[in-house]
Amino acid sequence: MNYIRNFSIIAHIDHGKSTLADRMLELTGTVEKRKMKEQVLDSMELERERGITIKMQPVTMSYTKNATRYTLNLIDTPGHIDFYYEVSRALKAVEGTVLLVDSTQGVQAQTLSTLRMAQELGLVIVPVLSKIDSPLARIKEVRGEVAALLGCAPEDILECSGKTGEGVLKLLDEVIERVPAPQSHYDDFRGLVFDFEYSTHRGVIVYIRVLDGEARKGRQLLFKAAKEKFNAVEIGIFSPEEKPVNALSEGSIGYIVTGIKKPGVVSVGDTVVFFGSTAPALSGYMKPSPVVWASVYPESQDDFPLLRQALMRLSLSDSSLSFEEETSGVMGRGFRCGFLGMLHLEIITERLRREFNLELVVTTPSITYEVVRRNGEHKKIYSATQFPEHNTFEKILEPWVKIEIIVPPEYIGTIMPLLFQHEAVVGDSENFGDNRTRIHARMPLRELMRNFFDKLKNASSGFASILYNLEGLLEADVVRLDILVAEELVPAFSRVVSRARLDEEAENMVERLYSLIPRQQVIVKIQARALGRILASRKLSALRKDVTGYLYGGDVTRKKKLWEKQKKGKKRMQQHAKVNIPQDVFLKVMRGEGDA
């Protein structure tokens, strides 16, 4: 164990984690030069396309320093805030971490978040400035920012370029010097499951950090929490492809093929021990709570079983995804899914489409509200259709978030009005590093989801970064907005909106439906209703046949007679008419299409 170092790389999104990992793999000879490509550890097509890391990826490297051979186990982590759970699991499997800060941008919001996680776990922090080869690099200023943040000497901060490889070998030397070797705390074998994947032929493959003892191929093992025994069909390390070995010794990071094909058995945070062992379980991980909810339906109900199977498969590799079956009168059977944020939602739905060839309908994302009834009963609701009438409850509670925005001071004037538009309560602001300001604020989670990230980037010309954490439940001033078509309530169009934006939302929804619903044989009235009154209304005129088109010449009374007959027929039809809204109208509204 004295020659093993386990570490991860953490940073704000796009600060160069994957590029630095590429150079480490190349310089240690883990990947041959002829096989090198950009983002080696980002194996998912979506990751390579978007240039972001979605899944953490472990890799084992060999490195020689002063004639001594060391085993370096690296876990590359995502940078986006929606994948913080991936980062937290990776950090619990290592003793140290490289904190990477872009020398052209400086410390960003997500830098602070991941740093706090690492410090709470007691990890050794190795601070590094990246992209030092860039002509825009501000090495001296950013070095001062990082030194002030960590309370360390400026000379303790390393410099490197993932693009050219400058400083990477020195970084590997410093990782060996600064990150402590793993320590054993128990005589018998214990391993922490920090991730896993599913193979159709081999079953569940668990990613494991061996804390104590040694695991060998063929041994009978046990998941401590699940109480499920299995044989170690194959044991191996990541280099970065799976490479079978005979054993994983204490301090190592690798994988075990379990052969288990039953769903729901394996969970991250479980402890693997020898079958019959009395070794105590490890503390494991807390289950993350979904932040955003959306309903996912297959466009064809014939694909419902495939959608269920696809969600189960994705939940094996992404334990922060949750889902439960639901039925809609309009869309049929589908699933109510919980996500850690809007990007998480986007990535999961895109993977469902690409990896399983599913055509999907995804509803407008919503959050969880808590209704307090007059008898004191508390009830959680996930959709507008469950939302009670405006005069049947005591109060509504909604989640709020604490946010930190780091931005150059010249953009504060454009960001403040944006915060007030999104019902934020602005707190203190402080100077942060060189020519930047940190703004503290609180706001409802529903407002954060209302394109706040995109608007913030636009208002700051892309310079602002944001960090948010759930704060708790506070009283909400929201109401249910219903849509009536031909004076009949259409539940699929109902939504929960802020009282301050009620009139605006009502007008927008009516105008969108007016542009989408095809004309009928009768006049169709489209109305938006809330708080017991109609807020917006449009009439879709009826289709009219030219009943006098075949006439020529003659007395005008013949035409008048036909028009009167048509008028009476339309009147009778109006009394008994039922408007059928085409399926594609529901799809377009859920996708946000239509002219508002």
Sequence and secondary structure as in RCSB ss.txt:
>XXXX:A:sequence
MNYIRNFSIIAHIDHGKSTLADRMLELTGTVEKRKMKEQVLDSMELERERGITIKMQPVTMSYTKNATRYTLNLI
DTPGHIDFYYEVSRALKAVEGTVLLVDSTQGVQAQTLSTLRMAQELGLVIVPVLSKIDSPLARIKEVRGEVAALL
GCAPEDILECSGKTGEGVLKLLDEVIERVPAPQSHYDDFRGLVFDFEYSTHRGVIVYIRVLDGEARKGRQLLFKA
AKEKFNAVEIGIFSPEEKPVNALSEGSIGYIVTGIKKPGVVSVGDTVVFFGSTAPALSGYMKPSPVVWASVYPES
QDDFPLLRQALMRLSLSDSSLSFEEETSGVMGRGFRCGFLGMLHLEIITERLRREFNLELVVTTPSITYEVVRRN
GEHKKIYSATQFPEHNTFEKILEPWVKIEIIVPPEYIGTIMPLLFQHEAVVGDSENFGDNRTRIHARMPLRELMR
NFFDKLKNASSGFASILYNLEGLLEADVVRLDILVAEELVPAFSRVVSRARLDEEAENMVERLYSLIPRQQVIVK
IQARALGRILASRKLSALRKDVTGYLYGGDVTRKKKLWEKQKKGKKRMQQHAKVNIPQDVFLKVMRGEGDA
>XXXX:A:secstr
 TTEEEEEEE STTSSHHHHHHHHHHHTTSS GGG  TTTT  SHHHHHHT   S EEEEEEEEETTEEEEEEEE
E   SGGGHHHHHHHHTT SEEEEEEETTT S HHHHHHHHHHHHTT EEEEEEE TTSTT  HHHHHHHHHHHH
T  GGG EE  TTT TTHHHHHHHHHHHS       SS EEEEEEEEEETTTEEEEEEEEEES EETT EEEETT
TTEEEE  EEEEESSSEEE SEE TT EEEEE     TTS  TT EEEETT              SEEEEEEESS
GGGHHHHHHHHHHHHHH TT EEEEEEETTTEEEEEEEESSHHHHHHHHHHHHHHH   EEE   B  EEEE TT
S EEEE SGGG   TTS SEEEEEEEEEEEEE GGGHHHHHHHHHHTT EEEEEEE STT EEEEEEEEHHHHTT
THHHHHHHHTTT  EEEEEEEEEEE  EEEEEEEETTEE GGG EEEEGGGHHHHHHHHHHHHHHHS   SS EE
EEEEETTEEEEEEEE      TTTT  SS HHHHHHHHHHHHHHHHHHHHH      HHHHHHHHTT S  
